[in-house]
Amino acid sequence: MRAVPMLLALAACGRWDFDERAPLQPPAHVPDSVTLDSDGELVLGTSVIDTTALTIDGAPLSRGQLVAIPQLGAGPELALLQAQRITIADGAVVRVSGVRGLVILAHSVDIGGTLDASAAAVTAGPGAAAIKAANGVHEIGNVCDSGGGGGGHGTAGGTGGDSSTCTFGGAGGGVIGDDALTVLVGGASGGDGVTGACGIPPGGGGGGALQVSASERVSIAPAGAVLAGGGGGTGGLECGDGDAGSGGGGGAGGAIYIEAPTVMLEGMVLAHGGGGGAGGNGLTQNGPVGKGGDGAPGTSRGAAAGGVAPAPNAGTGGTGATGALAAGNGMTSSNNGGGGGGGAGRIVIIGDVIDLRGFVSPVAR
C-alpha cells in the first residue's frame, strides 16, 4: 500500500444547493451557475452510463439526474450524475462510456462494486484527451514497420520500437495537464502501428475522466474499485501474404478526482497506462507466423504487460506505466517493432478526514 498525501481543502466558502445542510466548498470543475437539485437515492447495479446520450442502460433516469454541464474554466463539457445518495451495489460493475467525462455528485457516495471509466481497448474512455502519440512508420515493401508511441498524461508514454533495418519508432506522448487536475480531462491515446497491406493496428485508447464529489462522505469498500486505465495497443497484424506489421502504443491512464469531508478508501483506485502491442510476423523463415499480441489494459494493480511477439524478428510491446514505474519502450526488432507503453494517469483525493487503507496508484496528489 502506498502512502497518499492528505489535502485539507474543504473550507466554508460556499454551498451546494441540495438542502439546509452545512455549507461547504462548491465541487471542483462545476460552475457556480449550475443548479444542483435532485432528491432520492440512486442504487446502481451492473450497468452502463453513457455520457454522450445521457442515459443508463439506454434509458433516462427515473430517479436522480444525468445532464450535460459546462466545465468551469476552459475544460471540455462534462456529464453530471446527481442524487441525494448514490450507491454502487456490492459486486456490480458500472461502466462509463461516451465523449464527456463524468462528475458524480451527492451527499454520500458508497462504492461496493466497480466504477470503471477506463478505455475499452482502442476506444478512449469518457472525457479522454483528444490527442494521441505518434504513429509508427512504414517504409519498404512488407518490412520496416516501427511501433506506435504510448500515450501520455501524468507521465510520458514509451517510444515505439524501431525496425532496426530502416525506421524509427513513433515518439511517446508527453506529459499533459497538471497534477492538480485543474482541468478534468483523461489520458491520450497511443499511436497506431503500421503495416504494408494488412491494415492499421490501432493504439490503445486513453483512460477517461471521472470525478466523485460528496458533501458528507465518499466510501470505497474493500472489494470496491474506481478505475480509469488506458487501453492496450493492438498487436501487429498478419494477413497471409508474407506481410505483417508493428504494434500500436498503449493508451495513457486517465483522471480520477475524489473530494468529500470524509473519504474512506479500503478498495482500489487505479489510473495505469496500457501495454503496447507486439509486432507480428508474416514469413515462415523468421519463425512462427502470426499476429502480435495485444497489450494488456491498465486496470490491474501491477503494470500492464506489453503484447508478446510470435517470432524473433518482431518486438514485444512496452509495459504500461503505474506512476512508480515509467512506461516501457517498445522493443526494437529487425522487422516489426513493438508499441510503447502508455503513461500513468493522475489521481487527486481531497478531504478533511482521509482514511486510506486501500491501494491507490499512481500516488494521489
C-alpha positions as a Markdown table, in Angstrom:
| # | Residue | x | y | z |
|---|---|---|---|---|
| 1 | Met | 0.0 | 0.0 | 0.0 |
| 2 | Arg | 1.4 | 3.4 | -0.9 |
| 3 | Ala | 1.1 | 6.5 | 1.3 |
| 4 | Val | -1.0 | 9.3 | -0.1 |
| 5 | Pro | -0.6 | 12.9 | 0.9 |
| 6 | Met | -3.5 | 14.4 | 2.7 |
| 7 | Leu | -5.0 | 17.6 | 1.2 |
| 8 | Leu | -7.1 | 19.7 | 3.7 |
| 9 | Ala | -9.0 | 21.7 | 1.2 |
| 10 | Leu | -12.7 | 22.0 | 2.3 |
| 11 | Ala | -13.4 | 25.5 | 3.5 |
| 12 | Ala | -16.8 | 27.1 | 4.4 |
| 13 | Cys | -16.8 | 29.4 | 1.4 |
| 14 | Gly | -20.0 | 28.4 | -0.5 |
| 15 | Arg | -22.8 | 25.9 | -0.6 |
| 16 | Trp | -24.2 | 23.1 | -2.6 |
| 17 | Asp | -27.9 | 23.6 | -3.5 |
| 18 | Phe | -29.3 | 20.3 | -2.1 |
| 19 | Asp | -30.9 | 21.3 | 1.3 |
| 20 | Glu | -30.1 | 23.0 | 4.5 |
| 21 | Arg | -27.0 | 21.1 | 5.5 |
| 22 | Ala | -23.7 | 22.7 | 6.5 |
| 23 | Pro | -22.3 | 25.0 | 3.8 |
| 24 | Leu | -19.2 | 23.6 | 2.0 |
| 25 | Gln | -16.9 | 24.5 | -0.8 |
| 26 | Pro | -18.5 | 24.1 | -4.2 |
| 27 | Pro | -17.5 | 20.9 | -6.1 |
| 28 | Ala | -14.5 | 21.2 | -8.4 |
| 29 | His | -14.9 | 21.8 | -12.1 |
| 30 | Val | -18.6 | 22.6 | -11.7 |
| 31 | Pro | -19.6 | 26.2 | -12.5 |
| 32 | Asp | -21.5 | 28.2 | -9.7 |
| 33 | Ser | -24.3 | 28.8 | -12.2 |
| 34 | Val | -25.2 | 25.1 | -12.3 |
| 35 | Thr | -28.2 | 24.3 | -10.2 |
| 36 | Leu | -27.6 | 21.1 | -8.1 |
| 37 | Asp | -31.1 | 20.0 | -7.4 |
| 38 | Ser | -32.1 | 16.3 | -7.1 |
| 39 | Asp | -33.6 | 14.0 | -4.5 |
| 40 | Gly | -33.9 | 10.4 | -3.5 |
| 41 | Glu | -31.4 | 7.6 | -3.5 |
| 42 | Leu | -29.9 | 6.1 | -6.7 |
| 43 | Val | -28.7 | 2.5 | -6.4 |
| 44 | Leu | -26.7 | 1.2 | -9.4 |
| 45 | Gly | -26.3 | -2.5 | -10.2 |
| 46 | Thr | -24.2 | -3.7 | -13.2 |
| 47 | Ser | -24.9 | -1.1 | -15.9 |
| 48 | Val | -23.5 | 1.3 | -18.5 |
| 49 | Ile | -23.6 | 5.1 | -18.0 |
| 50 | Asp | -23.5 | 6.8 | -21.5 |
| 51 | Thr | -22.2 | 10.4 | -21.1 |
| 52 | Thr | -23.0 | 11.1 | -24.8 |
| 53 | Ala | -26.6 | 10.0 | -24.8 |
| 54 | Leu | -27.0 | 10.9 | -21.0 |
| 55 | Thr | -28.6 | 7.5 | -20.3 |
| 56 | Ile | -28.1 | 4.5 | -18.0 |
| 57 | Asp | -28.5 | 1.2 | -19.9 |
| 58 | Gly | -30.1 | 3.1 | -22.8 |
| 59 | Ala | -32.8 | 4.8 | -20.8 |
| 60 | Pro | -33.2 | 8.2 | -19.0 |
| 61 | Leu | -33.1 | 8.2 | -15.2 |
| 62 | Ser | -36.3 | 7.6 | -13.2 |
| 63 | Arg | -34.6 | 8.9 | -10.0 |
| 64 | Gly | -31.8 | 11.5 | -9.8 |
| 65 | Gln | -30.5 | 13.4 | -12.8 |
| 66 | Leu | -28.0 | 12.9 | -15.6 |
| 67 | Val | -27.3 | 16.1 | -17.5 |
| 68 | Ala | -24.6 | 17.8 | -19.6 |
| 69 | Ile | -22.9 | 20.8 | -18.0 |
| 70 | Pro | -20.0 | 23.2 | -19.0 |
| 71 | Gln | -16.8 | 22.7 | -17.1 |
| 72 | Leu | -15.6 | 25.5 | -15.0 |
| 73 | Gly | -12.9 | 27.4 | -16.9 |
| 74 | Ala | -11.8 | 26.2 | -20.4 |
| 75 | Gly | -12.2 | 22.5 | -20.0 |
| 76 | Pro | -14.4 | 20.2 | -22.1 |
| 77 | Glu | -18.1 | 19.7 | -21.4 |
| 78 | Leu | -18.9 | 17.2 | -18.6 |
| 79 | Ala | -21.8 | 14.9 | -17.7 |
| 80 | Leu | -23.3 | 15.4 | -14.2 |
| 81 | Leu | -24.9 | 12.5 | -12.3 |
| 82 | Gln | -26.6 | 13.6 | -9.1 |
| 83 | Ala | -28.9 | 12.3 | -6.3 |
| 84 | Gln | -29.1 | 12.7 | -2.6 |
| 85 | Arg | -27.3 | 9.4 | -2.1 |
| 86 | Ile | -25.6 | 7.3 | -4.7 |
| 87 | Thr | -24.6 | 3.6 | -4.2 |
| 88 | Ile | -22.9 | 1.2 | -6.4 |
| 89 | Ala | -24.0 | -2.2 | -5.2 |
| 90 | Asp | -21.6 | -4.9 | -4.0 |
| 91 | Gly | -20.2 | -6.8 | -6.9 |
| 92 | Ala | -21.8 | -4.5 | -9.5 |
| 93 | Val | -19.7 | -3.2 | -12.4 |
| 94 | Val | -20.7 | 0.3 | -13.6 |
| 95 | Arg | -19.1 | 1.0 | -16.9 |
| 96 | Val | -18.8 | 4.7 | -18.0 |
| 97 | Ser | -18.6 | 5.4 | -21.8 |
| 98 | Gly | -19.1 | 8.3 | -24.1 |
| 99 | Val | -17.4 | 11.6 | -25.1 |
| 100 | Arg | -17.9 | 13.5 | -21.8 |
| 101 | Gly | -16.1 | 13.0 | -18.5 |
| 102 | Leu | -18.4 | 12.1 | -15.6 |
| 103 | Val | -19.0 | 14.0 | -12.4 |
| 104 | Ile | -20.9 | 12.2 | -9.7 |
| 105 | Leu | -22.4 | 14.5 | -7.0 |
| 106 | Ala | -24.4 | 13.5 | -3.9 |
| 107 | His | -24.4 | 13.9 | -0.1 |
| 108 | Ser | -22.9 | 10.4 | 0.2 |
| 109 | Val | -21.4 | 8.1 | -2.4 |
| 110 | Asp | -20.8 | 4.4 | -1.4 |
| 111 | Ile | -18.9 | 2.2 | -3.9 |
| 112 | Gly | -19.2 | -1.5 | -3.1 |
| 113 | Gly | -18.5 | -2.7 | -6.7 |
| 114 | Thr | -16.5 | -1.2 | -9.6 |
| 115 | Leu | -16.9 | 2.2 | -11.2 |
| 116 | Asp | -14.9 | 2.0 | -14.4 |
| 117 | Ala | -14.1 | 4.9 | -16.7 |
| 118 | Ser | -11.2 | 3.0 | -18.4 |
| 119 | Ala | -10.6 | 2.8 | -22.2 |
| 120 | Ala | -12.3 | -0.1 | -23.9 |
| 121 | Ala | -9.3 | -1.5 | -25.7 |
| 122 | Val | -8.8 | 1.0 | -28.6 |
| 123 | Thr | -11.8 | 3.1 | -27.7 |
| 124 | Ala | -10.9 | 6.0 | -25.4 |
| 125 | Gly | -12.6 | 6.4 | -22.1 |
| 126 | Pro | -15.2 | 9.2 | -21.3 |
| 127 | Gly | -13.6 | 12.6 | -21.4 |
| 128 | Ala | -10.2 | 11.3 | -22.6 |
| 129 | Ala | -7.7 | 13.8 | -24.1 |
| 130 | Ala | -8.4 | 14.3 | -27.8 |
| 131 | Ile | -4.8 | 13.7 | -28.8 |
| 132 | Lys | -2.6 | 10.7 | -29.5 |
| 133 | Ala | 1.0 | 9.7 | -29.6 |
| 134 | Ala | 3.0 | 9.5 | -32.8 |
| 135 | Asn | 2.2 | 6.6 | -35.2 |
| 136 | Gly | 4.8 | 4.1 | -36.3 |
| 137 | Val | 6.4 | 4.4 | -39.7 |
| 138 | His | 6.2 | 2.1 | -42.7 |
| 139 | Glu | 9.0 | 2.3 | -45.3 |
| 140 | Ile | 9.8 | -0.6 | -47.6 |
| 141 | Gly | 7.5 | -3.3 | -49.0 |
| 142 | Asn | 6.5 | -5.8 | -46.4 |
| 143 | Val | 9.2 | -5.0 | -43.9 |
| 144 | Cys | 10.5 | -2.0 | -41.9 |
| 145 | Asp | 7.5 | -1.2 | -39.7 |
| 146 | Ser | 8.2 | 0.6 | -36.4 |
| 147 | Gly | 5.8 | 0.7 | -33.4 |
| 148 | Gly | 3.5 | 3.4 | -32.3 |
| 149 | Gly | 4.3 | 5.5 | -29.3 |
| 150 | Gly | 2.5 | 5.2 | -26.0 |
| 151 | Gly | 0.0 | 7.9 | -25.0 |
| 152 | Gly | 1.0 | 10.5 | -22.3 |
| 153 | His | -0.8 | 12.1 | -19.3 |
| 154 | Gly | 0.7 | 12.3 | -15.8 |
| 155 | Thr | 3.9 | 10.7 | -17.1 |
| 156 | Ala | 5.2 | 10.3 | -20.7 |
| 157 | Gly | 4.4 | 7.3 | -22.9 |
| 158 | Gly | 7.1 | 4.9 | -24.1 |
| 159 | Thr | 8.6 | 5.2 | -27.5 |
| 160 | Gly | 7.6 | 2.7 | -30.2 |
| 161 | Gly | 10.2 | 0.1 | -31.1 |
| 162 | Asp | 12.4 | 0.7 | -34.1 |
| 163 | Ser | 12.6 | -1.5 | -37.2 |
| 164 | Ser | 16.4 | -1.8 | -37.0 |
| 165 | Thr | 16.7 | -2.2 | -40.7 |
| 166 | Cys | 15.2 | 1.2 | -41.7 |
| 167 | Thr | 12.7 | 3.1 | -39.5 |
| 168 | Phe | 12.5 | 4.7 | -36.1 |
| 169 | Gly | 9.6 | 4.1 | -33.7 |
| 170 | Gly | 6.8 | 6.7 | -33.0 |
| 171 | Ala | 7.6 | 9.1 | -30.2 |
| 172 | Gly | 5.7 | 8.6 | -26.9 |
| 173 | Gly | 3.2 | 11.2 | -25.9 |
| 174 | Gly | 4.4 | 13.9 | -23.4 |
| 175 | Val | 3.0 | 15.0 | -20.1 |
| 176 | Ile | -0.3 | 16.9 | -20.4 |
| 177 | Gly | -2.3 | 18.9 | -17.9 |
| 178 | Asp | -1.2 | 19.4 | -14.3 |
| 179 | Asp | -1.0 | 17.3 | -11.1 |
| 180 | Ala | -3.9 | 19.2 | -9.5 |
| 181 | Leu | -6.2 | 18.3 | -12.4 |
| 182 | Thr | -7.2 | 21.9 | -12.8 |
| 183 | Val | -8.9 | 20.8 | -16.0 |
| 184 | Leu | -10.7 | 17.4 | -15.7 |
| 185 | Val | -9.6 | 15.5 | -18.8 |
| 186 | Gly | -8.3 | 12.0 | -19.2 |
| 187 | Gly | -5.3 | 10.4 | -20.9 |
| 188 | Ala | -4.1 | 10.5 | -24.5 |
| 189 | Ser | -4.4 | 7.5 | -26.8 |
| 190 | Gly | -1.5 | 5.5 | -28.1 |
| 191 | Gly | -0.1 | 5.9 | -31.6 |
| 192 | Asp | -1.1 | 3.4 | -34.3 |
| 193 | Gly | 1.2 | 0.7 | -35.6 |
| 194 | Val | 1.7 | 0.3 | -39.3 |
| 195 | Thr | 1.9 | -2.4 | -42.0 |
| 196 | Gly | 2.2 | -2.7 | -45.7 |
| 197 | Ala | -1.2 | -4.3 | -46.7 |
| 198 | Cys | -2.9 | -5.7 | -43.7 |
| 199 | Gly | -4.5 | -2.6 | -42.2 |
| 200 | Ile | -3.7 | -0.4 | -39.3 |
| 201 | Pro | -3.2 | -1.8 | -35.8 |
| 202 | Pro | -4.7 | 1.0 | -33.6 |
| 203 | Gly | -3.2 | 2.3 | -30.4 |
| 204 | Gly | -4.9 | 1.8 | -27.1 |
| 205 | Gly | -7.5 | 4.4 | -26.0 |
| 206 | Gly | -6.7 | 6.9 | -23.3 |
| 207 | Gly | -8.3 | 6.4 | -19.9 |
| 208 | Gly | -11.3 | 8.6 | -19.1 |
| 209 | Ala | -12.0 | 11.4 | -16.7 |
| 210 | Leu | -14.1 | 10.7 | -13.5 |
| 211 | Gln | -14.9 | 12.9 | -10.5 |
| 212 | Val | -16.7 | 11.8 | -7.3 |
| 213 | Ser | -17.8 | 14.6 | -5.1 |
| 214 | Ala | -19.9 | 14.4 | -1.9 |
| 215 | Ser | -21.0 | 16.9 | 0.8 |
| 216 | Glu | -20.6 | 14.3 | 3.5 |
| 217 | Arg | -18.6 | 11.2 | 2.6 |
| 218 | Val | -17.2 | 9.0 | -0.2 |
| 219 | Ser | -16.7 | 5.4 | 0.8 |
| 220 | Ile | -15.0 | 2.7 | -1.3 |
| 221 | Ala | -15.4 | -0.8 | 0.3 |
| 222 | Pro | -12.6 | -3.4 | 0.4 |
| 223 | Ala | -14.0 | -5.1 | -2.7 |
| 224 | Gly | -14.8 | -1.7 | -4.4 |
| 225 | Ala | -12.7 | -0.1 | -7.2 |
| 226 | Val | -12.6 | 3.1 | -9.2 |
| 227 | Leu | -10.7 | 2.7 | -12.5 |
| 228 | Ala | -9.5 | 4.9 | -15.3 |
| 229 | Gly | -6.9 | 2.8 | -17.0 |
| 230 | Gly | -5.5 | 3.2 | -20.5 |
| 231 | Gly | -6.3 | 0.6 | -23.2 |
| 232 | Gly | -3.7 | -1.9 | -24.6 |
| 233 | Gly | -2.3 | -1.3 | -28.0 |
| 234 | Thr | -3.2 | -3.7 | -30.8 |
| 235 | Gly | -0.6 | -6.2 | -31.9 |
| 236 | Gly | 0.8 | -6.0 | -35.4 |
| 237 | Leu | -1.5 | -7.6 | -38.0 |
| 238 | Glu | -0.6 | -10.5 | -40.3 |
| 239 | Cys | -2.6 | -11.1 | -43.5 |
| 240 | Gly | -1.3 | -14.2 | -45.2 |
| 241 | Asp | 0.7 | -12.7 | -48.0 |
| 242 | Gly | 4.1 | -12.5 | -46.2 |
| 243 | Asp | 3.1 | -9.2 | -44.7 |
| 244 | Ala | 2.8 | -8.3 | -41.1 |
| 245 | Gly | 3.0 | -5.0 | -39.1 |
| 246 | Ser | 4.2 | -3.3 | -36.0 |
| 247 | Gly | 2.3 | -2.9 | -32.7 |
| 248 | Gly | 0.2 | 0.1 | -31.6 |
| 249 | Gly | 1.1 | 2.1 | -28.5 |
| 250 | Gly | -0.7 | 1.7 | -25.2 |
| 251 | Gly | -3.1 | 4.4 | -24.0 |
| 252 | Ala | -2.3 | 6.6 | -21.0 |
| 253 | Gly | -4.2 | 6.3 | -17.7 |
| 254 | Gly | -7.0 | 8.8 | -17.1 |
| 255 | Ala | -8.0 | 11.2 | -14.4 |
| 256 | Ile | -9.7 | 10.4 | -11.0 |
| 257 | Tyr | -10.8 | 13.2 | -8.7 |
| 258 | Ile | -12.4 | 12.4 | -5.3 |
| 259 | Glu | -13.5 | 15.0 | -2.8 |
| 260 | Ala | -15.6 | 14.9 | 0.4 |
| 261 | Pro | -15.2 | 15.9 | 4.0 |
| 262 | Thr | -14.6 | 12.2 | 4.8 |
| 263 | Val | -13.0 | 9.8 | 2.3 |
| 264 | Met | -12.9 | 6.2 | 3.4 |
| 265 | Leu | -10.9 | 4.2 | 0.9 |
| 266 | Glu | -10.5 | 0.5 | 1.6 |
| 267 | Gly | -10.6 | -0.7 | -2.0 |
| 268 | Met | -8.6 | 0.2 | -5.1 |
| 269 | Val | -8.2 | 3.4 | -7.2 |
| 270 | Leu | -6.1 | 3.0 | -10.4 |
| 271 | Ala | -5.2 | 5.0 | -13.4 |
| 272 | His | -2.4 | 3.0 | -15.0 |
| 273 | Gly | -1.3 | 3.1 | -18.6 |
| 274 | Gly | -2.0 | 0.3 | -21.1 |
| 275 | Gly | 0.7 | -2.0 | -22.5 |
| 276 | Gly | 1.9 | -1.7 | -26.1 |
| 277 | Gly | 1.1 | -4.2 | -28.8 |
| 278 | Ala | 3.7 | -6.5 | -30.2 |
| 279 | Gly | 4.9 | -6.7 | -33.8 |
| 280 | Gly | 3.7 | -9.5 | -36.0 |
| 281 | Asn | 5.4 | -11.9 | -38.3 |
| 282 | Gly | 4.4 | -12.8 | -41.9 |
| 283 | Leu | 7.3 | -15.0 | -43.1 |
| 284 | Thr | 7.9 | -18.6 | -42.0 |
| 285 | Gln | 11.7 | -18.3 | -42.3 |
| 286 | Asn | 11.6 | -15.8 | -39.4 |
| 287 | Gly | 9.7 | -18.2 | -37.1 |
| 288 | Pro | 6.0 | -18.8 | -36.3 |
| 289 | Val | 3.7 | -16.7 | -38.5 |
| 290 | Gly | 1.0 | -14.7 | -36.7 |
| 291 | Lys | -0.4 | -11.5 | -35.3 |
| 292 | Gly | 1.5 | -9.8 | -32.5 |
| 293 | Gly | -0.1 | -10.0 | -29.0 |
| 294 | Asp | -2.3 | -7.1 | -27.8 |
| 295 | Gly | -1.1 | -5.1 | -24.8 |
| 296 | Ala | -2.9 | -5.5 | -21.5 |
| 297 | Pro | -5.3 | -2.8 | -20.2 |
| 298 | Gly | -4.1 | -0.6 | -17.3 |
| 299 | Thr | -6.8 | -1.9 | -14.9 |
| 300 | Ser | -4.8 | -4.2 | -12.6 |
| 301 | Arg | -2.6 | -3.5 | -9.6 |
| 302 | Gly | 0.5 | -4.4 | -11.5 |
| 303 | Ala | 1.9 | -2.8 | -14.6 |
| 304 | Ala | 0.0 | -3.7 | -17.8 |
| 305 | Ala | 2.1 | -6.1 | -19.8 |
| 306 | Gly | 3.1 | -5.4 | -23.4 |
| 307 | Gly | 2.0 | -7.9 | -26.1 |
| 308 | Val | 4.2 | -10.9 | -26.9 |
| 309 | Ala | 5.7 | -11.2 | -30.3 |
| 310 | Pro | 5.2 | -14.5 | -32.3 |
| 311 | Ala | 8.8 | -14.6 | -33.7 |
| 312 | Pro | 12.3 | -13.1 | -33.1 |
| 313 | Asn | 12.0 | -10.6 | -35.9 |
| 314 | Ala | 9.2 | -8.8 | -34.1 |
| 315 | Gly | 9.4 | -6.7 | -31.0 |
| 316 | Thr | 7.4 | -7.1 | -27.8 |
| 317 | Gly | 5.3 | -4.2 | -26.6 |
| 318 | Gly | 6.3 | -1.8 | -23.8 |
| 319 | Thr | 4.9 | -2.1 | -20.3 |
| 320 | Gly | 2.3 | 0.5 | -19.2 |
| 321 | Ala | 3.3 | 3.0 | -16.5 |
| 322 | Thr | 2.0 | 2.8 | -12.9 |
| 323 | Gly | 3.4 | 6.1 | -11.6 |
| 324 | Ala | 6.1 | 4.2 | -9.6 |
| 325 | Leu | 7.1 | 2.5 | -12.8 |
| 326 | Ala | 7.7 | 4.5 | -16.0 |
| 327 | Ala | 6.2 | 3.4 | -19.3 |
| 328 | Gly | 8.4 | 0.9 | -21.2 |
| 329 | Asn | 9.6 | 1.4 | -24.8 |
| 330 | Gly | 8.5 | -1.0 | -27.5 |
| 331 | Met | 11.2 | -3.5 | -28.4 |
| 332 | Thr | 13.3 | -2.8 | -31.4 |
| 333 | Ser | 13.4 | -5.7 | -33.9 |
| 334 | Ser | 14.7 | -6.4 | -37.4 |
| 335 | Asn | 11.3 | -6.0 | -39.0 |
| 336 | Asn | 8.3 | -5.1 | -36.9 |
| 337 | Gly | 8.7 | -3.1 | -33.7 |
| 338 | Gly | 6.5 | -3.2 | -30.6 |
| 339 | Gly | 4.3 | -0.3 | -29.4 |
| 340 | Gly | 5.4 | 1.8 | -26.5 |
| 341 | Gly | 3.6 | 1.5 | -23.1 |
| 342 | Gly | 1.1 | 4.2 | -22.1 |
| 343 | Gly | 1.9 | 6.8 | -19.4 |
| 344 | Ala | 0.3 | 6.9 | -16.0 |
| 345 | Gly | -2.8 | 8.9 | -15.3 |
| 346 | Arg | -3.5 | 11.2 | -12.3 |
| 347 | Ile | -5.4 | 10.9 | -9.1 |
| 348 | Val | -6.5 | 13.7 | -6.7 |
| 349 | Ile | -8.1 | 13.0 | -3.3 |
| 350 | Ile | -9.3 | 15.9 | -1.2 |
| 351 | Gly | -10.9 | 15.8 | 2.3 |
| 352 | Asp | -10.7 | 16.8 | 5.9 |
| 353 | Val | -10.5 | 13.2 | 7.1 |
| 354 | Ile | -8.9 | 10.7 | 4.6 |
| 355 | Asp | -8.6 | 7.1 | 5.7 |
| 356 | Leu | -6.6 | 5.3 | 3.0 |
| 357 | Arg | -6.3 | 1.6 | 3.8 |
| 358 | Gly | -6.7 | 0.5 | 0.2 |
| 359 | Phe | -4.5 | 0.7 | -2.9 |
| 360 | Val | -4.0 | 3.9 | -4.9 |
| 361 | Ser | -1.8 | 4.1 | -8.0 |
| 362 | Pro | -0.4 | 6.4 | -9.1 |
| 363 | Val | 0.0 | 8.2 | -5.8 |
| 364 | Ala | -2.7 | 10.8 | -5.2 |
| 365 | Arg | -1.9 | 14.5 | -5.1 |
